[in-house]
């Protein structure tokens, strides 16, 4: 008979098992638990949005010309003939829900979420085709205080994860609509004057998305991009004042930052603050958390003009940086010997778990093997139950740390172990 071939996991996906030596699942869960704890301190409500949306949601929000839309999205036609896309990021779906679900009534809305996202790109360290992100957004608040709150939230999250050492907050302003338009015109003029030095991709972006040339990774573009004008010369007084309020707010909150005038967001709906928390501990791909203000996005999706600001962080990338958290162990190992003891142990273990005691049952192998597994599990106590103990109406309770053992009446066992 031919051997059945097991299908391989899809490239760029991962399976995570808890309790393994590398403990990646524990690190992953620790990042999520810390995020949920910190977001409650800041009053961010948990939000859930679908894993897939109509393709137009992402095409409009990310821009038809971006690599994500043109090369990386998982897009398919469903049985009804509709074009559907697995979400490559959270902001577009949350913005769509803000419009279609009537969430404007709750503005300013502070929401946070986490979960899987999908992009068809070359897998590399900390980067997968199904990956996971944390996401935080403030929708309906145009004040610089919202930017400050999100940045302080992000800073505290990284501190509480223990990864803030060697992580730097870099910050820039993209100005308001007038500032950005004047800067865009100046960039086009600069790049046109040096077009023979630009790469094919940058020539393609020159009029559609000139800001993208500033962060081009192509070495041919760097001399021209590095000599391009900064936005500061084109900032309106209002835009300059907004950025000063953000930076003074960070100073007041004790959050260190550095200005990076080359930090940009190519899409037109981005305004004012753009930021990244970067590290050199993950090789070339240094961003662990990034975001910015996107005051024009909800209008782009057909909603009313609505200011908004948000950030996202890769859970896998943060999990690679965190120290191994303390792994939860069971408290009690119940070891029955014989059918009658096993039946009694089933009731005991159910009562223990209902009382909040983490426990497991050793029901395979001889006594020696069961005790070895109990020790390996990290349990503090073992409850040994055999025919002799049953006849006496008691169980033997052993301290796995000291080896001391005592007889405990079955009707007081759960209370005794709960107290221990």
N, C-alpha and C positions, 0 to 999 in steps of 0.2 A: 504494500500500500504506500502510495506517494506521501511524503512528509508534507504536512500542511505548513505553508510559509506564513509566519506572523507578520502582519503589516508593520512597517516602521513608523515611528512618530513623524509627523510632518516637520520639515526643516524649519527651524526658527521657533519651535515650541518647546516646552519643557514640562517634565513631570517632577513634582516635589513630594517627598515622603518625610514626615516628621520622625524624629528620633534617630536620624542617621549621623555618622561622625561629622560630616560637614555642616549639618544643622541649618541648611539654607531655608527650609520651610519655617523653622523657628525664627530665623532672622527676618524673613518676609512678614510673618505674623506680628512680630515685635514692631516693625515699622508701621503697620496698619493700626495696631492697638494704640501706639503712641500718638499717631495722627488723630484718631478718634477722641482720645483723652484731651489733647491740646485744643482741637477745634471746639470742644464744648466750653473750654475756658474763655473762648472768644465769641461765643454765642452763634456759631455757624450751625445751621440745621442740616441734617443729612438729606440728600436728594438722590433719587434714582431715576435714570433715563434709559431708554431702550439701547440695546447693543447694536441695533441697526436702524437706519433712517432712510428716507428718500434721498437718493444721491444728490439732489439739488441742494439739500441742507449743507453738505460739505463743499460742494462745488462753489456755492455762493459765499460761504464763510471763509474758505481757505484760498479761494481764487483759482480760476481755471488754469492759470499759467504756473502754479506752484508744482514742485516735484511731487508733493503728496497726492495732489489730484491727478496729475498727468501720468505718474509712474507707480505710485505706491498703494493706492486704495484697493481694497477687496470689494469690487463692484460686480453685481450679477443681476440678471433679470429673473424675477420670481415667477411663479406659475400664473399670476394674473397679468404678466407683461410689464410690471412696474420695475424701474431701475432702483435697486436697493444697494446700500453700501454699509459694510461693517464699520463701526465708528473708529476713525483714526485718532480722535481726540475728543475731549468732553465738552468744550466750550460751546460748540455749534449746537449740540443737542440740548444743552441746558438753555441756551438762548432761544431755540425754537420752542421749547416747553414754556418759557417765560411768556411768549406771545400767545401760543395756542391754548394754554391752560389757564389764562387769565391771572398769572402770578403778579401782574403789575400792581394789583391791590395790596400786595405785601411789601412793596418797595419802600425803603431800600432793603433788598433781599440778600441775606448772607447765607450762602449754601456751600456744602462740601460733599465730595463723593470720592469713591475709589473703585477700581475694577479693571477688567481687561479691555485693551484697545488692539487694533489690528493694522499693520502696515507691511506691505510686501517690499522689504528692503533686505540688503545683505546682512545676515546675522553677524554680530561681532560682540566683543566683551560687554556684557550688561545690556545688550540690545537684541530684542527678539521680534519675530513677526507677530506673535501674540505676546504682548507685554502688558504691564499693569502700571497705572498711575494713581497718585493722589491728586486731587483737584480742589481748589477753593476759589470762590467767586463772590464779588459784591456787585449786585446789579441795581441800578437806579440811584447811585450816589456819585455825583460829579465832583465832590469835594476832594482836595488832596489828602484829607484825613483818612479816606477809604484806602488810598494807596499805602499810606503809612501803616494802617492797621494790618493789611495783608502782609506787608514786608516784615513787621514785627512778629506776626504769627509764624511766618516762614522761618525767621531767625530763631524763635523759641523752639520750633519743631526740631530744627537741626541741632540745637543745643541739647535738647532732652534726648535725642537719639545718640548723643555723644559723638557727632561727626562734624561739629562746627570748627574744630581745629584744622587749619589748612584750607578752609572754605572761605571764599571772599565774595561779598555782595558787590557786583558791578552794576552801575546805574547810568542811565542816559535819559534825555528828554527828546521826544520826537515833535514837541511843540503842538500848538493848536492847528486848525485847518489852514489858516493863513500862513503860519510859519512853515508848515510842511510844504505847501504849494510853492512858496518862494524858494525854499531849499531844493525842492525837486527840480525846478527850472534851472537853478545854478548847477546842480549835479549833471543834468542832461547837457548843458553847455560845456562843462568840463570834460565829460566823457566823449562828446562829439569831437572836441579838439584833439583827443588822443585815441580815436576809434581804431586806428591801425595797430595799436598795442593791445587791444582787448581780445579776449577769447571769444569763440563763436557763441557760447552761452550768454556772455555778457552783452554782446552785440544784439542778441535776440531780446534781452531784457532792457536795453537802453531806454526805449521810450515807454514800454509797458510797465517796467518795475525797476527804475534805476537804483533805488535804495539797496536792492539785492546785490548789486555789484560791490557794494562796500564790504560785504562779508563773504565775498567769493573766496573759495579755497584754491582756485587755479593760480599757480605762481605767475602766469603771464599778466594777470589782472592786478597783482599786488602793488606794483609801483604807481599805477594810475589811481587805484583806489586809495592808497595811502596819502596821495597828494591832493585828494578831493577836498572841497571846503567842508568844514564842520557846520552843524546847524546853528551854533551860537550866534553867528552874524545875522541870522534871519529870524531869530525869535522875536515875537511881539512882546510887549511889556507884560501882557496877561500871561503868556506862556512862561516867561521868565519868572514871574511871581509865583506861578503854580509849582514850578520845579523847586524854587527856594523854600516853599512851604513843606514840600515832601522831604527835602534834605534836612531842614531844621527839625522836622518831626522825628526823623530817624536819629538825629543827634540827641534830641531830648529823651528818646527811649533807650539810648545807649547802644544803638545798632551801628556798627562800623560799616562804611561803604567807600567805594572808589568810583570815580567818574570814568566811564569808557565812552568817549564821543563816537566810537565806531560801532557801538551796539545798536542795531536797527531792527525794525520789523517792516517787512516789505509791503504789507497790504495797507491800502488807503484808510481803512477804518481804525487803524491804531493811532492813538494820540498820546501826547504827554509822556508818562513814565514807561520805560522799558527796562527790564532788569534780569540779571542771571546771577545765581549763586554758583561759582565755579570752583573746581578743585583740580589739583594735579595728581591726585591719587588714583585716577582711573585711566591714565594714559591720555591720548590725544582728545578723547571725547570727554571734556571736562565739566559740562553743565550738569548739576544735580537737581536744580530747581530753577524754573524761569517763568516769566510772564510779563504782563504789561496792561496798559489801559486801552480798551477797545471800544471807544465811544460810538463808533459808527456801525458796529456789527449788527445790532438788533434791527436797525433801520434797513440795512442790507438784506435782511431776511423778511422784510415786509412789515415790521413792527414800527411803533412810534420811535422818534429819536430818544435814545436811552443811554445815559453814561454807564460804563461798567469797567471793572478791573478784575484781573484774576491771575492765578498761577497754577502750574502743574509740576509734578516731580515724579520721576521714575522710581517705582517701588524696588525693582530689581537692582537698580544702581545704588539706591540708599542701603539696601540689604547687604550689598558687597562691602559697604563702608562700616557698618555697625559692628560693635563687639558682640560676641556670642552671648545672647541673653540667657538668664537662668532657665533651664528647661523644666517644665512642670513634670513632676514625678507622681506616681501613685503613692498613697499613704500606707495602704494595707494590702497585703497579698493573702488571699484566702486559699488554703490548701486542703481540699477534702480527699480522703482515702476511702474508696468504696462507694457503691451506688447510694446507700442510705445517707452517707455523709454528704454526697454531692447534692442530693435533693434538699437537705437541710441548708447547705451552704448557699444554694440559689436564693433562698429567702433571706439569709443573713446579708448577702452581698447587696440585694435589692434595698434592704432597710438601711444599710450603711450609705449607699449612694444617695438615697432620699434624704439622709441626714447631712449630706454635704461632704462625705468622706470619699476621696478618690480611691478606688480599689479595683483589683482584678483577681480572677480566679485561676489558680494553677491546676488544671485537670488533665494533664498529660504527663506520662513518664512515672518512674518510681519516685519515692520520697526524696532521694538525694538530688535528682534532676530538678524536681519541683522547687526544692529549697535553693538550688543554684540560680534558677530563673528568678525567684523572689529576691535574692540578693542583687542580681544584675539589674532588676527593675528600678532599684533605688528606693524601694518601699522601706518605711521605718519599722513596720510591724508585720509579723506573719501570724495568721490565725490557722491553727492546725486542728483538723477535725477528722477523727476516725471512729470506728465502731466502739472502742473503749470509752472515748470521750462522750459519744452519744449516749451510751448506757448510763453514764454518770450525770448527764444533763449539763455538760460543760464543754469548753474548748480550751486548747492550750494556746496562749498568746505569747509569742516570742519577740523580744526586742532584738532586731536584726543588727543593731549597732553593738550591743554588749553581749548578746547571746543569752541573756537571762530570760527565763520562761516562767509563766505562772498560769494556774488554772483559773478560768473565769466562767461563772454560771452563764448558760446560754441566754437566760432571760434578762441579764444585765450587760451582755456583751456589747450591744450597739452603743448604749450609754457610756460604757467604760472607754470604748475606742474613740468615740466622739470627744470625750473629755481629754483623752491623751493627745 
